[in-house]
Amino acid sequence: MADFMITTDTTADLPADYVAEHHLGIMSLTYTLEGVTYDWEHPMDVKEFYQKMRDGSMPTTSQVNPEIARELFTKWATEGNCDILHVAFSSGLSGSYNSARMAAQELEEEGFPHKILVIDSLCASLGEGLLIHKALQKKEAGASLEETAQFVEDIKLHIVHNFTVDNLFHLYRGGRVSKTAAFLGTIASIKPILHVDNDGHLIPLSKVRGRKKSLLALVDSMEQQMGSYADKNDIVFISHGDSVEDAQFVADQIKLRFGIDSFLINYVGSTIGAHSGPGTIALFYLGDYR
């Protein structure tokens, strides 16, 4: 019997081969585009997804519901004959954490033979992915379910999320900026720098003029925020909205300035990308504060 398995949501934006290699369970937050609904098992090609957004198609998204969470927990625990540590998408951005919590509580009350611990990651995209990565390292080092869960709770607010977007329109659709700010910002090539705060909410931090300056601002923030965690950043995660060259530019700047040479670079998945849009660049690492 395996001691426990780690599960998470599609919003962790981890590559499919990483998920398979580490035997992660994935709950799908679905997205619908042009009348068709997609999930982890049946995705749209991510480059096609972003091209359709550039062409004007507007996707919608749905959270995990308690029934699906219960079904997956039962399947994973029974097939693996194991307990589960589920690290959920930020409660500040979705109701999926609450759905998973309710499902785990119902199973416990019914005498389900496997323990299911559900943690609100207060993270998103590859920030959630980085938290999963650290949890896996802890588990693989021999930590128990409870020890790994406590470790995740202890470090989750040290997972820094800083990102910039190329088009303010998608943030306007999500209620993050006003229509006027989106229009004027686009005209003036204003690029906002945003982060996920300690409550798991998406919050604007600052703004700069021009794309390159916005990318460099992400690296500047890293220098300020790493602090005592600088030597713990053995790997940095970067996600992008179909902008791999810009993601690589950020990675190159980090290597040049801090000597870090290990990166996981992947797309912002379709569920989050539906709200952030093409051109998003997001940087994730350990720091003293978010």
Phi and psi in degrees as a GROMACS rama.xvg file:
@    title "Ramachandran Plot"
@    xaxis  label "Phi"
@    yaxis  label "Psi"
@TYPE xy
-68.8621  142.437  ALA-2
-60.3351  -51.0623  ASP-3
-165.351  161.401  PHE-4
-119.684  155.082  MET-5
-103.095  133.645  ILE-6
-129.204  159.199  THR-7
-156.7  -163.399  THR-8
-112.224  164.008  ASP-9
-58.2522  -25.451  THR-10
-68.0129  -6.93159  THR-11
-72.1726  -15.2302  ALA-12
56.8899  30.6627  ASP-13
-80.9159  144.146  LEU-14
-60.9927  149.534  PRO-15
-60.631  -35.9623  ALA-16
-70.8285  -31.4778  ASP-17
-65.8547  -45.1646  TYR-18
-58.7125  -45.6372  VAL-19
-66.3198  -43.2955  ALA-20
-60.3306  -38.0261  GLU-21
-100.085  7.34803  HIS-22
55.097  45.134  HIS-23
-82.5614  143.941  LEU-24
-90.8859  137.769  GLY-25
-123.359  124.874  ILE-26
-94.3312  135.385  MET-27
-91.8501  125.143  SER-28
-90.898  115.415  LEU-29
-79.6866  160.501  THR-30
-137.509  147.783  TYR-31
-122.155  129.845  THR-32
-138.928  126.424  LEU-33
53.1278  40.0823  GLU-34
83.6751  0.704197  GLY-35
-114.339  134.674  VAL-36
-101.414  135.489  THR-37
-122.928  156.562  TYR-38
-147.623  -170.608  ASP-39
-59.1535  -41.4144  TRP-40
-75.9528  -27.7168  GLU-41
-133.658  73.8909  HIS-42
-88.9205  159.599  PRO-43
-84.3101  145.006  MET-44
-54.2368  130.049  ASP-45
-66.8361  -34.5465  VAL-46
-66.571  -38.7612  LYS-47
-64.228  -40.2672  GLU-48
-56.6076  -49.8173  PHE-49
-69.4044  -33.5913  TYR-50
-64.769  -39.5905  GLN-51
-64.4994  -36.2971  LYS-52
-65.1654  -42.2183  MET-53
-61.4213  -31.9645  ARG-54
-83.2101  -1.96661  ASP-55
111.802  -5.83207  GLY-56
-71.6401  139.421  SER-57
-116.628  107.317  MET-58
-76.5288  158.829  PRO-59
-123.059  159.555  THR-60
-130.083  158.605  THR-61
-135.158  144.045  SER-62
-80.632  167.775  GLN-63
-69.4724  136.849  VAL-64
-100.238  161.226  ASN-65
-59.7153  -33.0193  PRO-66
-66.833  -43.6305  GLU-67
-66.1165  -42.3369  ILE-68
-60.0119  -44.0299  ALA-69
-63.0314  -44.582  ARG-70
-60.3249  -44.3383  GLU-71
-70.2238  -43.1816  LEU-72
-57.7646  -44.4763  PHE-73
-62.7194  -44.4947  THR-74
-63.3783  -51.346  LYS-75
-62.387  -47.3689  TRP-76
-67.1605  -38.5135  ALA-77
-71.9776  -47.4971  THR-78
-65.8424  -37.5837  GLU-79
-89.7282  -7.5318  GLY-80
48.1641  53.864  ASN-81
-148.205  165.323  CYS-82
-81.9898  172.124  ASP-83
-134.684  136.389  ILE-84
-112.136  111.158  LEU-85
-105.228  120.865  HIS-86
-105.68  109.623  VAL-87
-97.2357  155.128  ALA-88
-54.1385  144.491  PHE-89
-47.6544  130.395  SER-90
-66.9814  -17.2383  SER-91
-76.3229  -8.65978  GLY-92
-124.524  -13.0521  LEU-93
-159.121  157.934  SER-94
-89.5099  7.38354  GLY-95
-64.4638  -36.7819  SER-96
-58.934  -46.1348  TYR-97
-65.1003  -36.1585  ASN-98
-62.646  -43.9835  SER-99
-66.5747  -39.9487  ALA-100
-62.4734  -44.1931  ARG-101
-63.3533  -42.5387  MET-102
-63.4083  -43.5221  ALA-103
-64.6037  -39.3126  ALA-104
-66.1621  -42.2007  GLN-105
-61.5291  -44.225  GLU-106
-63.6598  -40.5231  LEU-107
-62.3955  -44.9023  GLU-108
-65.0933  -25.8791  GLU-109
-88.973  2.64136  GLU-110
82.4726  23.7867  GLY-111
-56.6253  134.154  PHE-112
-75.3453  -6.18638  PRO-113
-115.204  142.453  HIS-114
-80.4192  137.679  LYS-115
-128.832  113.765  ILE-116
-103.921  129.6  LEU-117
-117.13  126.336  VAL-118
-115.999  133.49  ILE-119
-79.0861  109.142  ASP-120
-68.3679  -26.888  SER-121
55.6414  26.3585  LEU-122
-126.612  166.119  CYS-123
-147.523  157.134  ALA-124
51.6627  -139.706  SER-125
-73.5538  -2.3539  LEU-126
-69.036  -44.7502  GLY-127
-62.2925  -39.5393  GLU-128
-63.2834  -40.6907  GLY-129
-65.9562  -38.4616  LEU-130
-62.5299  -41.4854  LEU-131
-61.906  -43.8537  ILE-132
-57.8111  -44.7205  HIS-133
-67.5645  -37.3363  LYS-134
-63.9427  -40.8405  ALA-135
-63.4831  -40.9625  LEU-136
-60.3253  -41.6737  GLN-137
-64.1695  -46.3442  LYS-138
-61.5424  -45.6703  LYS-139
-67.9228  -19.542  GLU-140
-82.697  -1.78807  ALA-141
106.599  6.27449  GLY-142
-68.8532  148.687  ALA-143
-77.635  173.574  SER-144
-54.8722  -50.9766  LEU-145
-66.4689  -39.4218  GLU-146
-65.3365  -40.4613  GLU-147
-67.9933  -40.7053  THR-148
-61.1331  -43.232  ALA-149
-65.6304  -39.1603  GLN-150
-59.5973  -44.6945  PHE-151
-61.6869  -44.0531  VAL-152
-60.9967  -37.6276  GLU-153
-71.0931  -33.6053  ASP-154
-102.971  -9.72367  ILE-155
-61.3764  -33.0895  LYS-156
-83.2974  4.0621  LEU-157
-104.22  5.86672  HIS-158
-87.5025  106.445  ILE-159
-82.582  134.148  VAL-160
-120.981  108.846  HIS-161
-125.513  135.711  ASN-162
-152.073  163.576  PHE-163
-134.103  156.625  THR-164
-121.712  157.292  VAL-165
-93.3202  -20.5956  ASP-166
-137.051  117.153  ASN-167
-71.6413  -13.7321  LEU-168
-59.3154  -40.4511  PHE-169
-69.5726  -33.5583  HIS-170
-68.5929  -33.5077  LEU-171
-62.657  -44.2271  TYR-172
-58.8567  -34.983  ARG-173
-86.4811  3.50115  GLY-174
79.7948  15.0487  GLY-175
-86.4569  -26.8007  ARG-176
-137.44  159.183  VAL-177
-77.5906  163.298  SER-178
-62.001  -39.9549  LYS-179
-64.5606  -44.8256  THR-180
-62.6902  -39.2267  ALA-181
-65.2438  -42.6924  ALA-182
-67.4184  -51.0937  PHE-183
-67.0401  -37.903  LEU-184
-64.4445  -37.8614  GLY-185
-66.7885  -43.0096  THR-186
-60.3886  -40.8286  ILE-187
-92.0246  4.84894  ALA-188
57.7008  40.4185  SER-189
-81.0779  129.482  ILE-190
-117.48  114.37  LYS-191
-76.782  147.845  PRO-192
-105.655  126.011  ILE-193
-126.273  164.959  LEU-194
-147.878  170.499  HIS-195
-101.133  121.257  VAL-196
-84.9534  -173.716  ASP-197
-69.3168  -13.7952  ASN-198
-96.5099  5.03429  ASP-199
77.6203  18.1308  GLY-200
-98.1739  154.176  HIS-201
-86.4364  119.623  LEU-202
-131.059  131.309  ILE-203
-67.5388  139.018  PRO-204
-105.417  -49.6034  LEU-205
-161.226  -177.749  SER-206
-147.598  147.997  LYS-207
-133.146  165.706  VAL-208
-102.955  117.386  ARG-209
104.872  146.711  GLY-210
-65.5808  -49.815  ARG-211
-61.1093  -40.5101  LYS-212
-63.4425  -34.8304  LYS-213
-67.7928  -36.9558  SER-214
-68.5706  -41.8793  LEU-215
-66.6252  -31.6744  LEU-216
-64.0023  -33.2571  ALA-217
-62.048  -41.4207  LEU-218
-71.6356  -37.617  VAL-219
-59.3048  -42.7131  ASP-220
-64.0919  -35.5536  SER-221
-60.8392  -43.1216  MET-222
-60.3754  -37.5944  GLU-223
-74.4227  -34.8346  GLN-224
-97.7232  -21.1016  GLN-225
-59.6834  -48.7736  MET-226
52.1298  -127.195  GLY-227
-70.3955  -9.3214  SER-228
-93.0592  3.89557  TYR-229
-55.1505  -43.8643  ALA-230
-80.7387  -1.71334  ASP-231
-95.8469  -5.03587  LYS-232
-88.705  74.8662  ASN-233
-74.6645  -17.1729  ASP-234
-149.917  145.161  ILE-235
-120.382  138.093  VAL-236
-103.8  138.111  PHE-237
-134.829  128.712  ILE-238
-117.078  155.372  SER-239
-146.834  150.461  HIS-240
-94.3113  70.691  GLY-241
59.8208  46.414  ASP-242
-138.118  58.4859  SER-243
-63.7646  -32.6185  VAL-244
-66.2801  -40.1175  GLU-245
-67.7475  -37.4426  ASP-246
-62.3602  -41.4473  ALA-247
-68.0229  -35.026  GLN-248
-59.2697  -44.882  PHE-249
-63.3599  -43.4905  VAL-250
-60.4463  -42.0396  ALA-251
-63.6755  -39.0817  ASP-252
-65.7432  -39.3564  GLN-253
-65.0582  -43.2673  ILE-254
-62.1094  -42.8515  LYS-255
-64.6144  -41.8516  LEU-256
-87.3666  -32.7934  ARG-257
-120.531  -6.31898  PHE-258
76.4637  8.62626  GLY-259
-79.1681  129.624  ILE-260
-127.938  14.9324  ASP-261
-117.168  122.979  SER-262
-137.227  147.594  PHE-263
-115.188  115.342  LEU-264
-115.664  127.67  ILE-265
-151.706  166.952  ASN-266
-65.6894  145.821  TYR-267
-65.3833  120.649  VAL-268
-63.4432  166.284  GLY-269
-63.8109  -32.0118  SER-270
-65.0344  -47.7316  THR-271
-77.9902  -37.9127  ILE-272
-60.9483  -25.2922  GLY-273
-60.2959  -25.2671  ALA-274
-104.4  -28.5866  HIS-275
-92.7304  -29.5045  SER-276
86.2499  171.258  GLY-277
-61.892  148.504  PRO-278
89.1408  -3.25667  GLY-279
-65.1394  138.495  THR-280
-126.984  125.476  ILE-281
-128.663  137.415  ALA-282
-121.307  133.208  LEU-283
-134.082  133.199  PHE-284
-164.184  173.104  TYR-285
-87.1572  137.115  LEU-286
-149.846  169.349  GLY-287
-64.9123  -32.9831  ASP-288
-152.469  160.869  TYR-289
